[in-house]
Structures are given as C-alpha cells and as structure tokens.
Amino acid sequence: MLQSSYTVYHALVGGILIGLASLLVVLATGKTPGISGMFSRILRPRPGDAAWRWVFFAGLIGGAAAAFAWIGSASLYRPVGSLPAFIGAGVLVGLGTRLGRGCTSGHGVCGIGLGSKSAVLATMIFMGAAMVTVFALRQSGLMSTP
C-alpha cells in the first residue's frame, strides 16, 4: 500500500491531471466536461452520446476507489455524516447546478480555463456561498473546526 503525507505537490499534480483530463475531453468531444451536465445527459441520453459519459464516470469513481484503496492518507477525506444530511446536500447541489447552469467543475475548472466571464462570476458566487455556509455551520456548532 502506498502511503504519504499530503503536500502542495499532491495538489499541483492533481490540478494538472484535472486540467489535462478536461482538455482531453474538450478536444475529443468538443464538450465541456462539467459533472452535472454530463450526469444529466446520462439520465436523458441522446442517441450515440452516452458511452463516453459512462466511461468518464467509471474513471471518476474508479480513480477515487483506487485512491482510497492504495493511499493510506486518503482515509482522512472519507465523508462523515448522516444519510439524510447527504441526501439533503445532494438535492441542494442539484438545485444549485440547475440554477447556476453548471457545477463547480464545469464553471470552476473548464469555464475559467476556457476564458468564460460568466464562469468566473459563477465560481465567485459559489465559492462565496460555500465560505458563508462553512462559517455559519461552525458558528452554530453543527460543524467542528479541524
């Protein structure tokens, strides 16, 4: 089993790999690989447009599974919480991605990388909302400080 301490280099390599993977999807398909848009098209597929999306999601889930299996420090990032909280959070994220016409990966990774002004604005809004939410949860005692 591989084990290591998390460093800034892990984040750098991860960011580069995410950027390269996003670029490859855009070059191969001409489509922006935002997770919410890709997932919604799996639920409502167009003829001949679902296979690459299934492959992408298999890689996404398989990569996470491999990290948890082979990298001991990945266990620090396992989710903790109740099933109802996860379901509620998932519903809110789904509503937010529909309202914002995309998700963090579509706007924050791909949209900004492609120079979209609306993606920059959307990213600023969801990052600000996330900061306010974490602050409020920590102040209320519903979320502990690491």
KOLDO-118223 format. One line per 10 residues: number of its first residue (from 1); their letters; for each residue x, y, z of C-alpha. Coordinates in pm, 1 decimal. Example, Ala and Ser with C-alpha at 12.3 -4.5 7.8 and 13.67 -1.06 7.14 Angstrom:
# KOLDO-118223
1> as> 1230.0/-450.0/780.0; 1367.0/-106.0/714.0
***
This chain:
# KOLDO-118223
1> mlqssytvyh> 0.0/0.0/0.0; 129.9/346.4/-89.6; 132.8/596.0/194.5; 249.4/954.0/201.8; 193.5/1285.4/369.7; -12.1/1536.4/178.0; 197.1/1818.4/31.9; 145.5/2109.1/-203.7; 291.8/1888.0/-476.8; -0.8/1647.8/-447.9
11> alvggiligl> -237.2/1939.9/-512.1; -21.4/2062.1/-801.3; -9.6/1721.6/-969.8; -381.2/1667.6/-908.2; -465.6/2007.0/-1056.2; -250.7/1940.7/-1361.3; -415.0/1600.0/-1413.7; -764.2/1750.5/-1379.4; -674.5/2023.7/-1628.0; -525.8/1775.7/-1875.7
21> asllvvlatg> -822.0/1541.2/-1846.6; -1062.0/1831.1/-1903.2; -862.3/1943.6/-2206.0; -864.5/1591.8/-2347.8; -1242.9/1568.4/-2313.4; -1290.3/1907.3/-2484.7; -1052.0/1812.0/-2766.7; -1201.3/1464.0/-2811.4; -1569.7/1554.0/-2786.9; -1597.2/1931.1/-2823.1
31> ktpgisgmfs> -1796.9/1931.0/-2498.4; -1717.4/2089.2/-2162.2; -1684.8/1809.5/-1903.3; -1890.4/1954.9/-1619.6; -2006.1/1676.6/-1390.6; -2367.8/1789.9/-1351.5; -2421.2/1834.7/-1725.3; -2260.0/1502.1/-1805.8; -2464.4/1324.6/-1541.8; -2791.2/1482.4/-1654.8
41> rilrprpgda> -2720.3/1358.8/-2008.5; -2674.3/1005.7/-1875.9; -3021.4/1032.7/-1725.0; -3159.7/1177.9/-2050.6; -2927.5/1041.6/-2319.9; -2917.3/1146.8/-2681.6; -2851.5/871.9/-2935.5; -2479.3/792.3/-2953.1; -2387.2/1034.2/-2674.5; -2387.7/820.7/-2361.2
51> awrwvffagl> -2087.9/585.3/-2396.9; -1811.3/840.7/-2334.9; -2005.2/977.4/-2037.4; -2023.7/629.5/-1879.1; -1650.2/583.5/-1937.3; -1579.5/922.5/-1776.1; -1788.4/837.9/-1467.7; -1633.1/491.5/-1440.2; -1290.8/657.0/-1437.6; -1405.0/915.0/-1183.3
61> iggaaaafaw> -1540.2/652.8/-944.6; -1259.6/404.9/-1017.7; -994.7/669.4/-951.8; -1148.3/756.6/-616.4; -1176.1/388.6/-524.9; -809.9/334.3/-618.4; -703.1/632.5/-406.7; -891.5/504.0/-103.4; -751.8/153.0/-154.6; -386.7/241.5/-219.2
71> igsaslyrpv> -318.4/570.3/-41.6; -348.5/548.5/334.3; -381.9/923.1/389.2; -688.7/932.4/158.9; -889.3/798.3/453.5; -865.9/1147.7/604.3; -1108.4/1262.3/334.4; -1377.1/999.7/382.3; -1716.9/1162.4/430.5; -1865.7/1166.8/776.2
81> gslpafigag> -2228.8/1245.3/834.6; -2574.8/1102.8/822.1; -2751.3/967.7/515.6; -3031.6/1227.7/541.6; -2771.1/1506.5/550.9; -2604.6/1368.1/237.0; -2939.3/1336.3/59.5; -3033.0/1692.0/154.1; -2694.3/1821.9/45.2; -2724.3/1633.9/-284.3
91> vlvglgtrlg> -3066.0/1787.8/-352.5; -2932.8/2136.7/-276.3; -2629.2/2082.1/-500.1; -2854.6/1955.8/-778.8; -3079.3/2260.9/-749.4; -2776.4/2489.1/-740.8; -2623.5/2337.1/-1052.3; -2951.1/2383.7/-1239.6; -2992.1/2740.4/-1115.5; -2628.3/2823.6/-1196.0
101> rgctsghgvc> -2637.5/2638.2/-1529.9; -2340.1/2424.6/-1431.8; -2135.9/2291.5/-1145.2; -1802.2/2361.4/-984.2; -1615.3/2153.0/-1238.6; -1797.6/2297.9/-1537.5; -1756.1/2659.0/-1429.1; -1454.7/2649.9/-1197.7; -1227.5/2418.0/-1393.5; -1340.4/2422.7/-1754.6
111> giglgsksav> -1524.4/2753.6/-1783.3; -1247.2/2961.0/-1630.7; -989.1/2766.8/-1830.9; -1180.6/2849.4/-2149.2; -1196.9/3219.9/-2054.7; -1570.5/3242.8/-1980.3; -1664.4/3558.2/-1787.1; -1989.6/3402.3/-1669.5; -1791.0/3104.4/-1534.1; -1567.5/3340.4/-1334.2
121> latmifmgaa> -1876.8/3509.1/-1189.4; -2047.5/3176.0/-1113.0; -1729.9/3048.1/-944.2; -1703.7/3362.2/-729.7; -2068.0/3321.4/-625.0; -2049.8/2952.1/-531.6; -1716.1/2991.7/-352.9; -1856.9/3286.2/-155.7; -2170.2/3086.6/-70.5; -1953.1/2794.1/41.7
131> mvtvfalrqs> -1746.7/3018.6/269.1; -2058.3/3171.6/425.8; -2209.8/2824.9/475.5; -1897.8/2685.1/646.7; -1872.3/2993.9/867.5; -2240.1/2968.0/968.0; -2218.1/2593.0/1037.7; -1906.0/2636.4/1250.3; -2061.2/2923.3/1446.9; -2375.6/2719.3/1509.4
141> glmstp> -2175.8/2420.7/1633.7; -2312.9/2193.1/1358.9; -1965.1/2166.5/1209.2; -1642.8/2126.7/1401.1; -1321.1/2309.1/1322.0; -1041.6/2074.7/1210.2
***
